[in-house]
Amino acid sequence: MKNNLVIILFVTLCVILCTIPTGFEGSKSKDSYLVKAKVLSVDNSDLRQNLIVRTGVQDLTVEMLDGPHKGTRTRVVNPLSGKLEFDEIYKIDDFLLVEYKIHNNHIHLAYTRGYYRLTHELVLIVFFCVFLFAVAGFTGLKAFLSFVFSALTIWKVLIPLFLKDIGPIPVALGVVAILTASVSFLIGGLTRKGMTAFLGSFAGLILACILAKLFSFGFHLHGAVKPYAEMLLYAGFPHLDLMQIFIAGIFLACSGAVMDLAMDIAASIDEVKNKKPDIQFWELFSSGMAVGRSVVGTMTTTLLLAYSGGYTALLMNFMGEGLKLKQILNINFVASEILNIFVGSFGVVAVAPFTAIIGAVMYSSGHGNDIPSPINGNPDSKEDKKADSD
């Protein structure tokens, strides 16, 4: 029953988050339409080729496939900036996302917004949900609910508050606490296991936050080292403290790995307690640490690969230019990733003893699994165990 109440609570929160506005809806695209369109003809006469880079404008004729002007044909322009990471060249029968405005009941100022990828994204998400449920059953459903809640919280709460420059670090800590609770209690339930995972992971994230603040000053980083960070200053948000946002992003980025390790240790302590109800504090702590040591070794490498995987081309460029390792490590955005990796790893490593000692305290204080209730303080009662199984 308790677990069902937790699920109902988070489903309700997801519905609420879907409905609340961010305050930035349509701020740059007021009165415009975004629709799926099919390319009928292409005019490349205004394109200019310079080695592998193309510049100029590609003129397209497209047919709207949805929206209020479905079936309408119109001219769409595809301006090219000369940067391969942004530019796309289209051909006949391609499906695009098109943005346009209406003036005097006619389509006005229509632009391409990239290939239409939303259908494939939806198929991938549905396939992931089915696969997750097939492998993990009801637990997989709860995991996906936690995933949805986390995504909505970041988009509807974290990002808008960051844009309003409302204390990035306190806001990020609050959001991380909420997300940690969602993962811990949805997967672990309202039990000692869930509480152990929550407290252990949040303790590790607090340490990561402190270390990020301490070491960021010595690294002399200004916060604009992340992609698109500087663009915020020119897009109407010059008041933002990019350094505070950068620090908040460090412990936010490692929170997933921290939650994973905390839940592993909490689950192991819970299993040991179930198999040996009379186990003592130090034995529980030793069991938790044994699991923590095994997982920490792979988890720190996971963080390294997760952070550096997106910078493969950058590292190839450095090596191709023959830069010395000392120079590479001293570049500001490389130093920012080093700060990310090692501060995040500190949080991951620290969560092992934190979770082990918290779990040992919680499980050695009683023989039950449920969190003791002020109304019914006997966690071993049959009713509590039946509620937990439900």
C-alpha positions in Angstrom: 0.0 0.0 0.0 2.8 2.4 0.9 4.6 1.8 -2.4 1.3 2.3 -4.3 0.8 5.6 -2.6 4.4 6.7 -3.6 3.6 5.8 -7.2 0.3 7.7 -7.2 2.1 10.7 -5.6 4.8 10.8 -8.4 2.2 10.3 -11.2 0.3 13.2 -9.7 3.5 15.3 -9.6 4.3 14.5 -13.2 0.8 15.6 -14.3 1.2 18.9 -12.3 4.6 19.5 -13.8 3.3 19.0 -17.3 0.6 21.6 -16.8 2.6 24.4 -15.1 4.2 27.0 -17.3 7.9 27.8 -17.3 7.3 31.5 -17.9 9.4 31.4 -21.1 6.9 29.8 -23.5 7.1 31.4 -26.9 9.4 34.1 -25.8 11.3 34.1 -29.1 8.7 32.6 -31.4 5.4 34.3 -30.5 2.5 33.7 -33.0 4.5 31.2 -35.0 3.7 27.6 -36.0 5.9 24.5 -36.0 4.7 21.8 -38.4 5.9 18.8 -40.2 6.5 19.3 -44.0 7.6 17.4 -47.0 10.1 18.8 -49.5 8.7 19.0 -53.0 11.4 20.9 -54.9 14.9 22.2 -54.1 16.8 25.2 -55.6 20.6 25.2 -54.8 21.5 28.0 -57.2 22.4 30.4 -54.3 24.7 27.9 -52.6 28.4 28.5 -52.7 31.0 25.7 -52.2 34.3 26.4 -50.4 36.2 23.1 -50.0 33.9 21.0 -47.7 31.8 24.0 -46.4 28.7 25.4 -48.1 27.3 28.9 -47.5 24.4 30.8 -48.9 20.7 30.0 -49.0 18.9 26.9 -50.1 15.3 27.6 -51.4 12.8 24.8 -50.9 9.2 24.3 -51.8 7.4 22.2 -49.1 3.9 20.9 -48.3 2.6 21.2 -44.8 1.6 17.8 -43.4 -0.1 18.9 -40.2 -1.2 22.1 -38.4 -3.9 24.6 -39.3 -2.5 25.0 -42.8 -2.2 21.3 -43.7 -1.9 20.7 -47.4 -0.6 24.2 -48.1 2.5 24.6 -50.3 4.9 27.4 -49.6 8.5 28.5 -50.1 10.9 27.9 -47.3 14.5 29.2 -46.9 17.4 27.2 -45.4 20.2 29.7 -44.6 23.6 28.1 -44.2 26.1 29.5 -41.7 29.2 27.6 -43.1 29.4 25.4 -39.9 28.9 21.7 -40.5 27.7 21.2 -36.9 24.7 23.4 -37.6 24.0 23.3 -41.3 21.9 20.7 -43.1 21.4 20.2 -46.9 18.0 18.9 -47.9 16.7 17.0 -50.9 13.3 16.1 -52.4 11.1 13.9 -50.3 12.9 14.8 -47.1 10.6 15.5 -44.1 11.4 18.7 -42.2 10.3 20.7 -39.2 9.2 24.1 -40.5 8.5 27.3 -38.6 6.4 30.0 -40.1 4.2 33.0 -39.3 1.0 34.3 -40.8 0.6 37.8 -42.2 -2.7 38.9 -43.9 -3.9 35.3 -43.9 -0.8 34.2 -45.8 2.2 32.2 -44.8 5.1 34.6 -44.1 8.7 34.1 -43.2 9.0 30.3 -43.3 12.3 28.7 -42.2 13.6 25.2 -41.8 14.2 23.9 -38.3 16.0 20.7 -39.2 15.0 17.2 -40.3 11.8 16.0 -38.7 13.2 13.7 -36.0 10.2 13.6 -33.5 8.7 10.4 -35.0 11.9 8.4 -34.6 12.5 9.8 -31.1 9.0 8.7 -30.1 9.5 5.2 -31.5 12.8 4.9 -29.6 11.3 6.1 -26.3 8.3 3.6 -26.7 10.7 0.8 -27.6 12.8 1.6 -24.5 9.7 1.6 -22.3 8.6 -1.8 -23.6 12.1 -3.2 -23.2 12.5 -1.8 -19.7 9.2 -3.2 -18.6 10.0 -6.6 -20.2 13.3 -6.9 -18.4 12.5 -5.3 -15.0 8.7 -5.8 -14.8 6.9 -3.5 -12.3 10.3 -2.1 -11.1 11.0 -1.0 -14.7 7.7 0.8 -14.7 8.7 2.7 -11.5 12.2 3.4 -13.0 10.6 5.0 -16.1 8.3 7.0 -13.9 11.3 8.3 -12.0 13.0 9.1 -15.3 10.0 11.1 -16.5 9.7 12.9 -13.2 13.4 13.8 -13.3 13.2 15.1 -16.9 10.1 17.2 -16.1 11.7 18.6 -12.9 14.8 19.7 -14.7 12.8 21.3 -17.6 10.0 22.8 -15.6 11.8 23.8 -12.4 15.6 23.8 -12.6 16.1 25.5 -16.0 13.5 28.3 -15.5 14.9 29.1 -12.1 18.4 29.2 -13.5 17.2 31.6 -16.2 15.7 33.8 -13.5 19.1 33.7 -11.7 17.5 32.4 -8.4 20.5 31.0 -6.5 21.8 28.3 -8.9 23.6 26.2 -6.3 20.7 26.2 -3.7 18.2 25.5 -6.5 20.3 22.7 -7.9 20.7 21.1 -4.4 17.0 21.3 -3.9 16.3 19.7 -7.3 18.9 17.0 -6.7 17.3 16.2 -3.3 13.9 15.9 -5.0 15.3 13.7 -7.8 17.3 11.6 -5.3 14.1 11.0 -3.3 12.1 10.1 -6.4 14.7 7.4 -7.4 15.2 6.1 -3.9 11.6 5.9 -2.8 10.1 4.8 -6.1 12.7 2.0 -6.5 13.3 1.2 -2.8 9.9 2.1 -1.5 9.1 3.9 1.7 11.4 1.5 3.5 14.7 1.6 5.3 16.3 0.6 2.0 14.8 3.7 0.3 15.8 6.0 3.2 19.3 4.6 3.3 19.8 5.1 -0.4 18.4 8.7 -0.2 20.5 9.8 2.8 23.7 8.2 1.5 23.5 9.6 -2.0 22.5 13.1 -0.9 25.5 13.1 1.6 27.8 12.3 -1.3 26.3 15.1 -3.4 26.8 17.6 -0.6 30.5 16.7 -0.5 30.7 17.1 -4.3 29.1 20.5 -4.1 31.6 21.6 -1.4 34.6 20.4 -3.4 33.3 22.0 -6.6 33.1 25.4 -4.9 36.5 25.0 -3.3 38.4 23.9 -6.3 36.7 26.0 -9.0 38.4 29.2 -7.7 41.9 27.6 -8.0 41.1 26.5 -11.5 40.3 30.1 -12.5 37.3 29.1 -14.6 34.7 31.7 -15.5 31.7 29.5 -16.2 31.5 30.2 -19.9 33.5 27.2 -20.8 30.5 25.0 -21.5 28.8 25.0 -24.9 26.2 27.7 -25.4 26.9 29.3 -22.0 28.2 32.5 -23.5 25.3 32.7 -25.9 23.0 33.1 -22.9 24.6 36.5 -22.1 23.8 37.8 -25.6 20.3 36.3 -25.7 18.8 38.6 -23.1 20.3 37.1 -19.9 23.3 39.2 -19.1 22.5 39.0 -15.4 23.3 35.2 -15.1 26.1 34.1 -12.9 27.6 31.5 -15.2 30.1 30.4 -12.6 27.4 29.4 -10.1 25.6 27.6 -12.9 28.8 25.8 -13.8 29.4 24.7 -10.2 25.8 23.5 -9.9 26.2 21.5 -13.1 29.1 19.6 -11.6 27.3 17.8 -8.8 24.1 17.6 -10.8 26.0 15.7 -13.5 27.3 13.0 -11.1 24.0 12.6 -9.2 22.9 9.7 -11.3 26.0 7.6 -10.6 25.8 8.6 -6.9 22.2 7.4 -6.7 23.1 4.1 -8.5 25.9 3.3 -6.0 23.8 4.3 -3.0 20.9 2.0 -4.1 23.3 -0.9 -4.7 24.7 -0.6 -1.2 21.3 -0.1 0.4 19.9 -3.1 -1.4 22.8 -5.3 -0.3 22.5 -4.2 3.4 18.7 -4.9 3.2 19.4 -8.4 1.8 22.0 -9.2 4.4 19.6 -8.1 7.1 16.8 -10.2 5.7 19.0 -13.3 5.6 20.5 -12.7 9.1 18.1 -10.7 11.2 20.4 -10.7 14.3 23.4 -9.2 12.4 25.2 -6.4 14.3 26.2 -2.8 13.3 29.8 -3.5 12.3 28.9 -6.6 10.2 26.3 -4.5 8.3 28.8 -1.7 7.8 31.4 -4.2 6.5 29.0 -5.8 4.1 28.0 -2.4 2.7 31.6 -1.4 2.3 32.4 -4.7 0.6 29.8 -4.0 -2.1 30.8 -0.3 -2.3 34.5 -1.2 -2.9 33.5 -3.5 -5.8 31.2 -0.9 -7.5 33.3 2.2 -6.9 36.2 0.9 -9.1 33.9 0.6 -12.2 31.8 3.7 -11.4 34.7 6.1 -11.4 35.8 4.8 -14.8 32.2 5.2 -15.9 32.3 8.9 -15.1 35.5 9.3 -17.0 34.1 7.7 -20.1 30.8 9.5 -19.8 32.5 12.9 -19.6 35.2 12.4 -22.1 33.1 10.5 -24.7 31.6 13.7 -26.0 35.0 15.2 -26.5 36.6 12.6 -28.7 36.9 14.9 -31.7 38.4 17.6 -29.5 41.1 15.3 -28.2 41.8 14.1 -31.8 42.2 17.7 -32.8 44.7 18.4 -30.0 46.7 15.3 -30.9 46.6 16.1 -34.6 48.1 19.5 -33.9 50.9 18.0 -31.8 50.1 19.8 -28.6 52.0 18.8 -25.5 50.0 17.1 -22.8 51.0 19.8 -20.3 49.4 22.4 -22.6 46.3 20.4 -23.2 45.6 19.9 -19.5 46.0 23.6 -18.9 43.4 24.7 -21.4 40.4 26.1 -19.6 37.7 23.8 -21.0 39.9 20.7 -20.5 40.5 21.8 -16.9 36.7 22.2 -16.5 36.2 18.6 -17.5 39.0 17.5 -15.1 37.2 19.3 -12.3 33.9 17.6 -13.4 35.4 14.1 -13.5 37.3 14.2 -10.2 34.8 16.1 -8.1 32.1 13.8 -9.4 34.3 10.8 -8.6 34.9 12.2 -5.1 31.1 12.2 -4.6 30.8 8.6 -5.9 33.6 7.3 -3.8 32.3 9.1 -0.7 28.8 7.7 -1.1 30.1 4.2 -0.3 31.1 4.8 3.4 28.2 7.3 3.8 25.6 4.8 2.7 27.2 1.9 4.5 27.3 3.7 7.9 23.8 5.1 7.4 22.4 1.7 6.5 24.2 0.0 9.4 22.7 2.5 11.8 19.1 2.2 10.4 19.1 -1.6 10.1 20.8 -2.3 13.4 18.2 -0.3 15.2 15.4 -2.7 14.5 14.5 -5.9 12.7 11.9 -4.6 10.3 12.2 -3.1 6.8 9.6 -0.4 6.9 10.4 3.1 8.2 9.1 3.2 11.7 5.8 5.1 11.9 4.9 7.4 14.8 1.5 5.7 14.9 2.6 2.1 14.6 6.2 2.0 15.8 6.5 -1.8 15.4 8.1 -2.2 11.9 7.9 -6.0 12.3 4.1 -6.2 12.4 2.4 -8.4 9.8 0.4 -5.4 8.6 3.5 -3.4 7.7 5.1 -6.3 6.0 2.0 -6.9 4.0 1.8 -3.2 3.1 5.4 -3.3 1.9 4.8 -6.4 -0.3 1.8 -4.6 -1.9 
